[in-house]
Amino acid sequence: MSIIEKKVWPEFFGLILSGKKSFELRLADFECNPGDVLMLREYDPGTKKYTGRSIEKTVVYVMETKGQRFWDEKDVKKHGFQVIGFE
């Protein structure tokens, strides 16, 4: 198990804190596995400072998209991706 510390903007931090947002979309430039803990630290991009609030969430599932061929590249460029959370 690893503890992975990441910044999260206030609008998203509030949604995570309230339970409305139960996922993260991140660049896959670090290793993350089920059982790891995400320490999400609220960061204000306007002031470029941390607010002092943080929350820890246990990772239950990780899906990487690199190398996946679910959709045609031109469709991805046209529409992009959306991440859908559910409970």
PyMOL Python script that loads the backbone (N, CA, C, O; Angstrom):
from pymol import cmd

cmd.read_pdbstr("""\
ATOM      1  N   MET A   1       0.834  -1.186   0.000  1.00  0.00           N
ATOM      2  CA  MET A   1       0.000   0.000   0.000  1.00  0.00           C
ATOM      3  C   MET A   1       0.877   1.246   0.000  1.00  0.00           C
ATOM      4  O   MET A   1       1.845   1.346   0.753  1.00  0.00           O
ATOM      5  N   SER A   2       0.519   2.183  -0.853  1.00  0.00           N
ATOM      6  CA  SER A   2       1.220   3.467  -0.909  1.00  0.00           C
ATOM      7  C   SER A   2       0.254   4.593  -0.585  1.00  0.00           C
ATOM      8  O   SER A   2      -0.952   4.473  -0.799  1.00  0.00           O
ATOM      9  N   ILE A   3       0.795   5.686  -0.069  1.00  0.00           N
ATOM     10  CA  ILE A   3       0.021   6.916   0.096  1.00  0.00           C
ATOM     11  C   ILE A   3       0.466   7.847  -1.022  1.00  0.00           C
ATOM     12  O   ILE A   3       1.648   8.169  -1.146  1.00  0.00           O
ATOM     13  N   ILE A   4      -0.496   8.275  -1.834  1.00  0.00           N
ATOM     14  CA  ILE A   4      -0.220   9.114  -3.000  1.00  0.00           C
ATOM     15  C   ILE A   4      -0.863  10.474  -2.755  1.00  0.00           C
ATOM     16  O   ILE A   4      -2.083  10.586  -2.633  1.00  0.00           O
ATOM     17  N   GLU A   5      -0.031  11.496  -2.686  1.00  0.00           N
ATOM     18  CA  GLU A   5      -0.511  12.842  -2.392  1.00  0.00           C
ATOM     19  C   GLU A   5      -0.704  13.619  -3.693  1.00  0.00           C
ATOM     20  O   GLU A   5       0.202  13.685  -4.523  1.00  0.00           O
ATOM     21  N   LYS A   6      -1.900  14.213  -3.867  1.00  0.00           N
ATOM     22  CA  LYS A   6      -2.220  14.981  -5.070  1.00  0.00           C
ATOM     23  C   LYS A   6      -2.989  16.239  -4.707  1.00  0.00           C
ATOM     24  O   LYS A   6      -3.708  16.288  -3.709  1.00  0.00           O
ATOM     25  N   LYS A   7      -2.817  17.255  -5.544  1.00  0.00           N
ATOM     26  CA  LYS A   7      -3.584  18.491  -5.417  1.00  0.00           C
ATOM     27  C   LYS A   7      -4.987  18.260  -5.980  1.00  0.00           C
ATOM     28  O   LYS A   7      -5.178  17.458  -6.894  1.00  0.00           O
ATOM     29  N   VAL A   8      -5.950  18.967  -5.426  1.00  0.00           N
ATOM     30  CA  VAL A   8      -7.296  18.975  -5.994  1.00  0.00           C
ATOM     31  C   VAL A   8      -7.882  20.377  -5.794  1.00  0.00           C
ATOM     32  O   VAL A   8      -7.781  20.954  -4.711  1.00  0.00           O
ATOM     33  N   TRP A   9      -8.486  20.907  -6.840  1.00  0.00           N
ATOM     34  CA  TRP A   9      -9.041  22.266  -6.787  1.00  0.00           C
ATOM     35  C   TRP A   9     -10.276  22.307  -5.888  1.00  0.00           C
ATOM     36  O   TRP A   9     -10.970  21.300  -5.745  1.00  0.00           O
ATOM     37  N   PRO A  10     -10.557  23.467  -5.279  1.00  0.00           N
ATOM     38  CA  PRO A  10     -11.660  23.584  -4.313  1.00  0.00           C
ATOM     39  C   PRO A  10     -13.010  23.081  -4.818  1.00  0.00           C
ATOM     40  O   PRO A  10     -13.729  22.416  -4.072  1.00  0.00           O
ATOM     41  N   GLU A  11     -13.370  23.380  -6.060  1.00  0.00           N
ATOM     42  CA  GLU A  11     -14.678  22.946  -6.563  1.00  0.00           C
ATOM     43  C   GLU A  11     -14.797  21.424  -6.557  1.00  0.00           C
ATOM     44  O   GLU A  11     -15.870  20.893  -6.268  1.00  0.00           O
ATOM     45  N   PHE A  12     -13.724  20.723  -6.868  1.00  0.00           N
ATOM     46  CA  PHE A  12     -13.744  19.263  -6.878  1.00  0.00           C
ATOM     47  C   PHE A  12     -13.583  18.693  -5.471  1.00  0.00           C
ATOM     48  O   PHE A  12     -14.180  17.670  -5.135  1.00  0.00           O
ATOM     49  N   PHE A  13     -12.776  19.357  -4.657  1.00  0.00           N
ATOM     50  CA  PHE A  13     -12.598  18.921  -3.271  1.00  0.00           C
ATOM     51  C   PHE A  13     -13.938  18.892  -2.551  1.00  0.00           C
ATOM     52  O   PHE A  13     -14.253  17.933  -1.846  1.00  0.00           O
ATOM     53  N   GLY A  14     -14.722  19.945  -2.731  1.00  0.00           N
ATOM     54  CA  GLY A  14     -16.047  20.011  -2.094  1.00  0.00           C
ATOM     55  C   GLY A  14     -16.962  18.885  -2.528  1.00  0.00           C
ATOM     56  O   GLY A  14     -17.700  18.330  -1.715  1.00  0.00           O
ATOM     57  N   LEU A  15     -16.917  18.545  -3.813  1.00  0.00           N
ATOM     58  CA  LEU A  15     -17.748  17.451  -4.324  1.00  0.00           C
ATOM     59  C   LEU A  15     -17.297  16.097  -3.781  1.00  0.00           C
ATOM     60  O   LEU A  15     -18.125  15.231  -3.498  1.00  0.00           O
ATOM     61  N   ILE A  16     -15.997  15.918  -3.638  1.00  0.00           N
ATOM     62  CA  ILE A  16     -15.469  14.675  -3.053  1.00  0.00           C
ATOM     63  C   ILE A  16     -15.862  14.592  -1.586  1.00  0.00           C
ATOM     64  O   ILE A  16     -16.304  13.548  -1.107  1.00  0.00           O
ATOM     65  N   LEU A  17     -15.694  15.703  -0.880  1.00  0.00           N
ATOM     66  CA  LEU A  17     -16.017  15.752   0.541  1.00  0.00           C
ATOM     67  C   LEU A  17     -17.491  15.438   0.789  1.00  0.00           C
ATOM     68  O   LEU A  17     -17.829  14.754   1.755  1.00  0.00           O
ATOM     69  N   SER A  18     -18.364  15.936  -0.082  1.00  0.00           N
ATOM     70  CA  SER A  18     -19.805  15.708   0.081  1.00  0.00           C
ATOM     71  C   SER A  18     -20.235  14.305  -0.346  1.00  0.00           C
ATOM     72  O   SER A  18     -21.342  13.873  -0.025  1.00  0.00           O
ATOM     73  N   GLY A  19     -19.365  13.590  -1.069  1.00  0.00           N
ATOM     74  CA  GLY A  19     -19.704  12.253  -1.546  1.00  0.00           C
ATOM     75  C   GLY A  19     -20.313  12.231  -2.934  1.00  0.00           C
ATOM     76  O   GLY A  19     -20.606  11.160  -3.466  1.00  0.00           O
ATOM     77  N   LYS A  20     -20.509  13.413  -3.535  1.00  0.00           N
ATOM     78  CA  LYS A  20     -21.092  13.470  -4.878  1.00  0.00           C
ATOM     79  C   LYS A  20     -20.113  13.041  -5.959  1.00  0.00           C
ATOM     80  O   LYS A  20     -20.529  12.550  -7.009  1.00  0.00           O
ATOM     81  N   LYS A  21     -18.819  13.219  -5.718  1.00  0.00           N
ATOM     82  CA  LYS A  21     -17.791  12.851  -6.698  1.00  0.00           C
ATOM     83  C   LYS A  21     -17.004  11.679  -6.124  1.00  0.00           C
ATOM     84  O   LYS A  21     -16.333  11.809  -5.100  1.00  0.00           O
ATOM     85  N   SER A  22     -17.093  10.533  -6.795  1.00  0.00           N
ATOM     86  CA  SER A  22     -16.440   9.321  -6.283  1.00  0.00           C
ATOM     87  C   SER A  22     -15.442   8.761  -7.287  1.00  0.00           C
ATOM     88  O   SER A  22     -15.328   7.546  -7.451  1.00  0.00           O
ATOM     89  N   PHE A  23     -14.725   9.650  -7.954  1.00  0.00           N
ATOM     90  CA  PHE A  23     -13.726   9.238  -8.934  1.00  0.00           C
ATOM     91  C   PHE A  23     -12.719  10.364  -9.105  1.00  0.00           C
ATOM     92  O   PHE A  23     -12.968  11.496  -8.691  1.00  0.00           O
ATOM     93  N   GLU A  24     -11.597  10.056  -9.708  1.00  0.00           N
ATOM     94  CA  GLU A  24     -10.598  11.053 -10.090  1.00  0.00           C
ATOM     95  C   GLU A  24     -10.166  10.744 -11.508  1.00  0.00           C
ATOM     96  O   GLU A  24     -10.002   9.579 -11.869  1.00  0.00           O
ATOM     97  N   LEU A  25      -9.983  11.760 -12.303  1.00  0.00           N
ATOM     98  CA  LEU A  25      -9.403  11.633 -13.632  1.00  0.00           C
ATOM     99  C   LEU A  25      -8.028  12.273 -13.549  1.00  0.00           C
ATOM    100  O   LEU A  25      -7.910  13.472 -13.296  1.00  0.00           O
ATOM    101  N   ARG A  26      -7.000  11.486 -13.760  1.00  0.00           N
ATOM    102  CA  ARG A  26      -5.624  11.956 -13.610  1.00  0.00           C
ATOM    103  C   ARG A  26      -4.775  11.486 -14.764  1.00  0.00           C
ATOM    104  O   ARG A  26      -5.032  10.433 -15.349  1.00  0.00           O
ATOM    105  N   LEU A  27      -3.762  12.267 -15.093  1.00  0.00           N
ATOM    106  CA  LEU A  27      -2.741  11.841 -16.022  1.00  0.00           C
ATOM    107  C   LEU A  27      -2.049  10.628 -15.407  1.00  0.00           C
ATOM    108  O   LEU A  27      -1.707  10.644 -14.225  1.00  0.00           O
ATOM    109  N   ALA A  28      -1.843   9.586 -16.193  1.00  0.00           N
ATOM    110  CA  ALA A  28      -1.268   8.342 -15.667  1.00  0.00           C
ATOM    111  C   ALA A  28       0.256   8.423 -15.614  1.00  0.00           C
ATOM    112  O   ALA A  28       0.950   7.567 -16.163  1.00  0.00           O
ATOM    113  N   ASP A  29       0.769   9.457 -14.950  1.00  0.00           N
ATOM    114  CA  ASP A  29       2.217   9.654 -14.850  1.00  0.00           C
ATOM    115  C   ASP A  29       2.762   9.194 -13.495  1.00  0.00           C
ATOM    116  O   ASP A  29       3.873   9.556 -13.106  1.00  0.00           O
ATOM    117  N   PHE A  30       1.963   8.390 -12.782  1.00  0.00           N
ATOM    118  CA  PHE A  30       2.402   7.819 -11.513  1.00  0.00           C
ATOM    119  C   PHE A  30       1.709   6.477 -11.342  1.00  0.00           C
ATOM    120  O   PHE A  30       0.672   6.222 -11.955  1.00  0.00           O
ATOM    121  N   GLU A  31       2.289   5.618 -10.503  1.00  0.00           N
ATOM    122  CA  GLU A  31       1.696   4.303 -10.265  1.00  0.00           C
ATOM    123  C   GLU A  31       0.627   4.405  -9.189  1.00  0.00           C
ATOM    124  O   GLU A  31       0.822   5.045  -8.156  1.00  0.00           O
ATOM    125  N   CYS A  32      -0.492   3.770  -9.444  1.00  0.00           N
ATOM    126  CA  CYS A  32      -1.607   3.779  -8.509  1.00  0.00           C
ATOM    127  C   CYS A  32      -2.300   2.425  -8.603  1.00  0.00           C
ATOM    128  O   CYS A  32      -2.627   1.967  -9.698  1.00  0.00           O
ATOM    129  N   ASN A  33      -2.521   1.789  -7.468  1.00  0.00           N
ATOM    130  CA  ASN A  33      -3.097   0.449  -7.445  1.00  0.00           C
ATOM    131  C   ASN A  33      -4.208   0.357  -6.404  1.00  0.00           C
ATOM    132  O   ASN A  33      -4.227   1.120  -5.439  1.00  0.00           O
ATOM    133  N   PRO A  34      -5.139  -0.587  -6.605  1.00  0.00           N
ATOM    134  CA  PRO A  34      -6.148  -0.803  -5.567  1.00  0.00           C
ATOM    135  C   PRO A  34      -5.475  -1.065  -4.218  1.00  0.00           C
ATOM    136  O   PRO A  34      -4.490  -1.798  -4.127  1.00  0.00           O
ATOM    137  N   GLY A  35      -6.025  -0.455  -3.186  1.00  0.00           N
ATOM    138  CA  GLY A  35      -5.455  -0.563  -1.850  1.00  0.00           C
ATOM    139  C   GLY A  35      -4.606   0.633  -1.473  1.00  0.00           C
ATOM    140  O   GLY A  35      -4.397   0.901  -0.290  1.00  0.00           O
ATOM    141  N   ASP A  36      -4.106   1.368  -2.486  1.00  0.00           N
ATOM    142  CA  ASP A  36      -3.363   2.594  -2.199  1.00  0.00           C
ATOM    143  C   ASP A  36      -4.322   3.642  -1.637  1.00  0.00           C
ATOM    144  O   ASP A  36      -5.538   3.537  -1.795  1.00  0.00           O
ATOM    145  N   VAL A  37      -3.764   4.638  -0.988  1.00  0.00           N
ATOM    146  CA  VAL A  37      -4.560   5.726  -0.426  1.00  0.00           C
ATOM    147  C   VAL A  37      -4.216   7.008  -1.172  1.00  0.00           C
ATOM    148  O   VAL A  37      -3.048   7.384  -1.277  1.00  0.00           O
ATOM    149  N   LEU A  38      -5.249   7.676  -1.690  1.00  0.00           N
ATOM    150  CA  LEU A  38      -5.066   9.001  -2.283  1.00  0.00           C
ATOM    151  C   LEU A  38      -5.256  10.035  -1.191  1.00  0.00           C
ATOM    152  O   LEU A  38      -6.331  10.117  -0.596  1.00  0.00           O
ATOM    153  N   MET A  39      -4.234  10.821  -0.920  1.00  0.00           N
ATOM    154  CA  MET A  39      -4.371  11.948  -0.021  1.00  0.00           C
ATOM    155  C   MET A  39      -4.585  13.166  -0.924  1.00  0.00           C
ATOM    156  O   MET A  39      -3.657  13.647  -1.572  1.00  0.00           O
ATOM    157  N   LEU A  40      -5.805  13.641  -0.949  1.00  0.00           N
ATOM    158  CA  LEU A  40      -6.166  14.762  -1.813  1.00  0.00           C
ATOM    159  C   LEU A  40      -6.135  16.039  -0.997  1.00  0.00           C
ATOM    160  O   LEU A  40      -6.912  16.215  -0.059  1.00  0.00           O
ATOM    161  N   ARG A  41      -5.224  16.928  -1.369  1.00  0.00           N
ATOM    162  CA  ARG A  41      -5.033  18.191  -0.650  1.00  0.00           C
ATOM    163  C   ARG A  41      -5.645  19.325  -1.464  1.00  0.00           C
ATOM    164  O   ARG A  41      -5.294  19.532  -2.626  1.00  0.00           O
ATOM    165  N   GLU A  42      -6.555  20.049  -0.844  1.00  0.00           N
ATOM    166  CA  GLU A  42      -7.221  21.156  -1.525  1.00  0.00           C
ATOM    167  C   GLU A  42      -6.207  22.255  -1.863  1.00  0.00           C
ATOM    168  O   GLU A  42      -5.450  22.712  -1.006  1.00  0.00           O
ATOM    169  N   TYR A  43      -6.215  22.661  -3.129  1.00  0.00           N
ATOM    170  CA  TYR A  43      -5.248  23.632  -3.638  1.00  0.00           C
ATOM    171  C   TYR A  43      -5.998  24.690  -4.425  1.00  0.00           C
ATOM    172  O   TYR A  43      -6.781  24.369  -5.319  1.00  0.00           O
ATOM    173  N   ASP A  44      -5.762  25.946  -4.096  1.00  0.00           N
ATOM    174  CA  ASP A  44      -6.418  27.055  -4.787  1.00  0.00           C
ATOM    175  C   ASP A  44      -5.517  27.528  -5.921  1.00  0.00           C
ATOM    176  O   ASP A  44      -4.457  28.096  -5.662  1.00  0.00           O
ATOM    177  N   PRO A  45      -5.922  27.303  -7.189  1.00  0.00           N
ATOM    178  CA  PRO A  45      -5.074  27.711  -8.307  1.00  0.00           C
ATOM    179  C   PRO A  45      -4.967  29.230  -8.447  1.00  0.00           C
ATOM    180  O   PRO A  45      -4.023  29.726  -9.062  1.00  0.00           O
ATOM    181  N   GLY A  46      -5.908  29.963  -7.894  1.00  0.00           N
ATOM    182  CA  GLY A  46      -5.851  31.427  -7.942  1.00  0.00           C
ATOM    183  C   GLY A  46      -4.747  31.994  -7.071  1.00  0.00           C
ATOM    184  O   GLY A  46      -4.004  32.882  -7.488  1.00  0.00           O
ATOM    185  N   THR A  47      -4.647  31.468  -5.852  1.00  0.00           N
ATOM    186  CA  THR A  47      -3.618  31.948  -4.920  1.00  0.00           C
ATOM    187  C   THR A  47      -2.346  31.117  -5.006  1.00  0.00           C
ATOM    188  O   THR A  47      -1.300  31.502  -4.484  1.00  0.00           O
ATOM    189  N   LYS A  48      -2.453  29.963  -5.679  1.00  0.00           N
ATOM    190  CA  LYS A  48      -1.340  29.016  -5.784  1.00  0.00           C
ATOM    191  C   LYS A  48      -0.864  28.546  -4.411  1.00  0.00           C
ATOM    192  O   LYS A  48       0.331  28.395  -4.157  1.00  0.00           O
ATOM    193  N   LYS A  49      -1.867  28.316  -3.521  1.00  0.00           N
ATOM    194  CA  LYS A  49      -1.558  27.855  -2.174  1.00  0.00           C
ATOM    195  C   LYS A  49      -2.527  26.753  -1.768  1.00  0.00           C
ATOM    196  O   LYS A  49      -3.662  26.694  -2.241  1.00  0.00           O
ATOM    197  N   TYR A  50      -2.054  25.887  -0.886  1.00  0.00           N
ATOM    198  CA  TYR A  50      -2.922  24.885  -0.292  1.00  0.00           C
ATOM    199  C   TYR A  50      -3.809  25.559   0.749  1.00  0.00           C
ATOM    200  O   TYR A  50      -3.390  26.503   1.419  1.00  0.00           O
ATOM    201  N   THR A  51      -5.046  25.062   0.879  1.00  0.00           N
ATOM    202  CA  THR A  51      -5.983  25.662   1.834  1.00  0.00           C
ATOM    203  C   THR A  51      -5.826  25.097   3.241  1.00  0.00           C
ATOM    204  O   THR A  51      -6.293  25.698   4.208  1.00  0.00           O
ATOM    205  N   GLY A  52      -5.169  23.941   3.359  1.00  0.00           N
ATOM    206  CA  GLY A  52      -5.030  23.282   4.657  1.00  0.00           C
ATOM    207  C   GLY A  52      -5.980  22.110   4.827  1.00  0.00           C
ATOM    208  O   GLY A  52      -5.833  21.319   5.760  1.00  0.00           O
ATOM    209  N   ARG A  53      -6.964  21.991   3.923  1.00  0.00           N
ATOM    210  CA  ARG A  53      -7.886  20.860   4.013  1.00  0.00           C
ATOM    211  C   ARG A  53      -7.377  19.695   3.166  1.00  0.00           C
ATOM    212  O   ARG A  53      -6.785  19.888   2.105  1.00  0.00           O
ATOM    213  N   SER A  54      -7.621  18.483   3.661  1.00  0.00           N
ATOM    214  CA  SER A  54      -7.254  17.293   2.902  1.00  0.00           C
ATOM    215  C   SER A  54      -8.238  16.177   3.230  1.00  0.00           C
ATOM    216  O   SER A  54      -8.938  16.216   4.242  1.00  0.00           O
ATOM    217  N   ILE A  55      -8.272  15.200   2.362  1.00  0.00           N
ATOM    218  CA  ILE A  55      -9.129  14.040   2.563  1.00  0.00           C
ATOM    219  C   ILE A  55      -8.391  12.826   2.022  1.00  0.00           C
ATOM    220  O   ILE A  55      -7.677  12.918   1.023  1.00  0.00           O
ATOM    221  N   GLU A  56      -8.563  11.699   2.680  1.00  0.00           N
ATOM    222  CA  GLU A  56      -7.934  10.460   2.226  1.00  0.00           C
ATOM    223  C   GLU A  56      -9.000   9.518   1.690  1.00  0.00           C
ATOM    224  O   GLU A  56     -10.049   9.334   2.309  1.00  0.00           O
ATOM    225  N   LYS A  57      -8.726   8.924   0.537  1.00  0.00           N
ATOM    226  CA  LYS A  57      -9.645   7.984  -0.101  1.00  0.00           C
ATOM    227  C   LYS A  57      -8.857   6.739  -0.504  1.00  0.00           C
ATOM    228  O   LYS A  57      -7.759   6.841  -1.051  1.00  0.00           O
ATOM    229  N   THR A  58      -9.419   5.577  -0.233  1.00  0.00           N
ATOM    230  CA  THR A  58      -8.792   4.319  -0.620  1.00  0.00           C
ATOM    231  C   THR A  58      -9.136   3.999  -2.068  1.00  0.00           C
ATOM    232  O   THR A  58     -10.300   4.057  -2.463  1.00  0.00           O
ATOM    233  N   VAL A  59      -8.128   3.664  -2.852  1.00  0.00           N
ATOM    234  CA  VAL A  59      -8.313   3.312  -4.254  1.00  0.00           C
ATOM    235  C   VAL A  59      -8.929   1.918  -4.332  1.00  0.00           C
ATOM    236  O   VAL A  59      -8.425   0.972  -3.727  1.00  0.00           O
ATOM    237  N   VAL A  60     -10.036   1.801  -5.093  1.00  0.00           N
ATOM    238  CA  VAL A  60     -10.673   0.498  -5.259  1.00  0.00           C
ATOM    239  C   VAL A  60     -10.556  -0.022  -6.687  1.00  0.00           C
ATOM    240  O   VAL A  60     -10.699  -1.223  -6.916  1.00  0.00           O
ATOM    241  N   TYR A  61     -10.297   0.861  -7.649  1.00  0.00           N
ATOM    242  CA  TYR A  61     -10.204   0.433  -9.050  1.00  0.00           C
ATOM    243  C   TYR A  61      -9.408   1.463  -9.830  1.00  0.00           C
ATOM    244  O   TYR A  61      -9.563   2.665  -9.609  1.00  0.00           O
ATOM    245  N   VAL A  62      -8.559   1.008 -10.738  1.00  0.00           N
ATOM    246  CA  VAL A  62      -7.783   1.886 -11.612  1.00  0.00           C
ATOM    247  C   VAL A  62      -7.928   1.364 -13.036  1.00  0.00           C
ATOM    248  O   VAL A  62      -7.695   0.184 -13.298  1.00  0.00           O
ATOM    249  N   MET A  63      -8.313   2.246 -13.953  1.00  0.00           N
ATOM    250  CA  MET A  63      -8.372   1.884 -15.372  1.00  0.00           C
ATOM    251  C   MET A  63      -7.487   2.847 -16.136  1.00  0.00           C
ATOM    252  O   MET A  63      -7.720   4.056 -16.126  1.00  0.00           O
ATOM    253  N   GLU A  64      -6.486   2.322 -16.790  1.00  0.00           N
ATOM    254  CA  GLU A  64      -5.623   3.154 -17.615  1.00  0.00           C
ATOM    255  C   GLU A  64      -6.110   3.086 -19.056  1.00  0.00           C
ATOM    256  O   GLU A  64      -6.582   2.044 -19.510  1.00  0.00           O
ATOM    257  N   THR A  65      -5.993   4.193 -19.767  1.00  0.00           N
ATOM    258  CA  THR A  65      -6.529   4.256 -21.130  1.00  0.00           C
ATOM    259  C   THR A  65      -5.463   4.131 -22.206  1.00  0.00           C
ATOM    260  O   THR A  65      -5.793   3.915 -23.372  1.00  0.00           O
ATOM    261  N   LYS A  66      -4.201   4.261 -21.844  1.00  0.00           N
ATOM    262  CA  LYS A  66      -3.147   4.165 -22.852  1.00  0.00           C
ATOM    263  C   LYS A  66      -3.161   2.779 -23.482  1.00  0.00           C
ATOM    264  O   LYS A  66      -3.173   1.763 -22.786  1.00  0.00           O
ATOM    265  N   GLY A  67      -3.160   2.758 -24.793  1.00  0.00           N
ATOM    266  CA  GLY A  67      -3.138   1.494 -25.505  1.00  0.00           C
ATOM    267  C   GLY A  67      -4.510   0.881 -25.732  1.00  0.00           C
ATOM    268  O   GLY A  67      -4.634  -0.113 -26.447  1.00  0.00           O
ATOM    269  N   GLN A  68      -5.546   1.464 -25.129  1.00  0.00           N
ATOM    270  CA  GLN A  68      -6.900   0.958 -25.343  1.00  0.00           C
ATOM    271  C   GLN A  68      -7.385   1.377 -26.727  1.00  0.00           C
ATOM    272  O   GLN A  68      -7.095   2.485 -27.176  1.00  0.00           O
ATOM    273  N   ARG A  69      -8.100   0.525 -27.387  1.00  0.00           N
ATOM    274  CA  ARG A  69      -8.629   0.820 -28.718  1.00  0.00           C
ATOM    275  C   ARG A  69     -10.146   0.665 -28.740  1.00  0.00           C
ATOM    276  O   ARG A  69     -10.699  -0.005 -29.612  1.00  0.00           O
ATOM    277  N   PHE A  70     -10.806   1.287 -27.777  1.00  0.00           N
ATOM    278  CA  PHE A  70     -12.256   1.207 -27.722  1.00  0.00           C
ATOM    279  C   PHE A  70     -12.913   2.055 -28.811  1.00  0.00           C
ATOM    280  O   PHE A  70     -13.948   1.686 -29.366  1.00  0.00           O
ATOM    281  N   TRP A  71     -12.291   3.198 -29.105  1.00  0.00           N
ATOM    282  CA  TRP A  71     -12.896   4.145 -30.041  1.00  0.00           C
ATOM    283  C   TRP A  71     -11.882   4.564 -31.091  1.00  0.00           C
ATOM    284  O   TRP A  71     -10.671   4.485 -30.882  1.00  0.00           O
ATOM    285  N   ASP A  72     -12.397   5.005 -32.204  1.00  0.00           N
ATOM    286  CA  ASP A  72     -11.573   5.515 -33.284  1.00  0.00           C
ATOM    287  C   ASP A  72     -10.937   6.844 -32.857  1.00  0.00           C
ATOM    288  O   ASP A  72     -11.584   7.658 -32.198  1.00  0.00           O
ATOM    289  N   GLU A  73      -9.684   7.061 -33.228  1.00  0.00           N
ATOM    290  CA  GLU A  73      -8.957   8.265 -32.815  1.00  0.00           C
ATOM    291  C   GLU A  73      -9.662   9.546 -33.242  1.00  0.00           C
ATOM    292  O   GLU A  73      -9.672  10.520 -32.489  1.00  0.00           O
ATOM    293  N   LYS A  74     -10.252   9.566 -34.436  1.00  0.00           N
ATOM    294  CA  LYS A  74     -10.942  10.791 -34.885  1.00  0.00           C
ATOM    295  C   LYS A  74     -12.171  11.071 -34.025  1.00  0.00           C
ATOM    296  O   LYS A  74     -12.501  12.234 -33.793  1.00  0.00           O
ATOM    297  N   ASP A  75     -12.854  10.036 -33.550  1.00  0.00           N
ATOM    298  CA  ASP A  75     -13.994  10.233 -32.662  1.00  0.00           C
ATOM    299  C   ASP A  75     -13.547  10.779 -31.304  1.00  0.00           C
ATOM    300  O   ASP A  75     -14.216  11.632 -30.721  1.00  0.00           O
ATOM    301  N   VAL A  76     -12.408  10.279 -30.804  1.00  0.00           N
ATOM    302  CA  VAL A  76     -11.870  10.782 -29.542  1.00  0.00           C
ATOM    303  C   VAL A  76     -11.496  12.251 -29.686  1.00  0.00           C
ATOM    304  O   VAL A  76     -11.787  13.054 -28.799  1.00  0.00           O
ATOM    305  N   LYS A  77     -10.850  12.610 -30.798  1.00  0.00           N
ATOM    306  CA  LYS A  77     -10.484  14.015 -31.020  1.00  0.00           C
ATOM    307  C   LYS A  77     -11.721  14.899 -31.118  1.00  0.00           C
ATOM    308  O   LYS A  77     -11.707  16.038 -30.652  1.00  0.00           O
ATOM    309  N   LYS A  78     -12.772  14.392 -31.709  1.00  0.00           N
ATOM    310  CA  LYS A  78     -14.006  15.169 -31.886  1.00  0.00           C
ATOM    311  C   LYS A  78     -14.775  15.320 -30.574  1.00  0.00           C
ATOM    312  O   LYS A  78     -15.252  16.409 -30.253  1.00  0.00           O
ATOM    313  N   HIS A  79     -14.897  14.222 -29.814  1.00  0.00           N
ATOM    314  CA  HIS A  79     -15.776  14.209 -28.651  1.00  0.00           C
ATOM    315  C   HIS A  79     -15.052  14.232 -27.317  1.00  0.00           C
ATOM    316  O   HIS A  79     -15.627  14.671 -26.321  1.00  0.00           O
ATOM    317  N   GLY A  80     -13.806  13.773 -27.264  1.00  0.00           N
ATOM    318  CA  GLY A  80     -13.091  13.650 -26.006  1.00  0.00           C
ATOM    319  C   GLY A  80     -13.627  12.484 -25.182  1.00  0.00           C
ATOM    320  O   GLY A  80     -14.354  11.633 -25.695  1.00  0.00           O
ATOM    321  N   PHE A  81     -13.270  12.453 -23.923  1.00  0.00           N
ATOM    322  CA  PHE A  81     -13.710  11.414 -23.009  1.00  0.00           C
ATOM    323  C   PHE A  81     -14.616  12.017 -21.955  1.00  0.00           C
ATOM    324  O   PHE A  81     -14.550  13.217 -21.690  1.00  0.00           O
ATOM    325  N   GLN A  82     -15.437  11.217 -21.368  1.00  0.00           N
ATOM    326  CA  GLN A  82     -16.133  11.605 -20.144  1.00  0.00           C
ATOM    327  C   GLN A  82     -15.957  10.466 -19.154  1.00  0.00           C
ATOM    328  O   GLN A  82     -15.901   9.299 -19.539  1.00  0.00           O
ATOM    329  N   VAL A  83     -15.872  10.804 -17.910  1.00  0.00           N
ATOM    330  CA  VAL A  83     -15.758   9.799 -16.863  1.00  0.00           C
ATOM    331  C   VAL A  83     -17.105   9.779 -16.157  1.00  0.00           C
ATOM    332  O   VAL A  83     -17.627  10.827 -15.778  1.00  0.00           O
ATOM    333  N   ILE A  84     -17.660   8.604 -15.982  1.00  0.00           N
ATOM    334  CA  ILE A  84     -18.986   8.486 -15.380  1.00  0.00           C
ATOM    335  C   ILE A  84     -18.837   7.776 -14.047  1.00  0.00           C
ATOM    336  O   ILE A  84     -18.380   6.634 -13.992  1.00  0.00           O
ATOM    337  N   GLY A  85     -19.220   8.446 -12.982  1.00  0.00           N
ATOM    338  CA  GLY A  85     -19.202   7.834 -11.662  1.00  0.00           C
ATOM    339  C   GLY A  85     -20.576   7.255 -11.351  1.00  0.00           C
ATOM    340  O   GLY A  85     -21.595   7.767 -11.813  1.00  0.00           O
ATOM    341  N   PHE A  86     -20.592   6.214 -10.584  1.00  0.00           N
ATOM    342  CA  PHE A  86     -21.875   5.616 -10.210  1.00  0.00           C
ATOM    343  C   PHE A  86     -21.756   4.977  -8.850  1.00  0.00           C
ATOM    344  O   PHE A  86     -20.657   4.741  -8.350  1.00  0.00           O
ATOM    345  N   GLU A  87     -22.925   4.694  -8.243  1.00  0.00           N
ATOM    346  CA  GLU A  87     -22.930   4.027  -6.940  1.00  0.00           C
ATOM    347  C   GLU A  87     -23.884   2.883  -6.939  1.00  0.00           C
ATOM    348  O   GLU A  87     -24.027   2.198  -5.926  1.00  0.00           O
TER     349      GLU A  87
END
""", "prot")
cmd.dss("prot")
cmd.show_as("cartoon", "prot")
cmd.util.cbc("prot")
cmd.orient("prot")
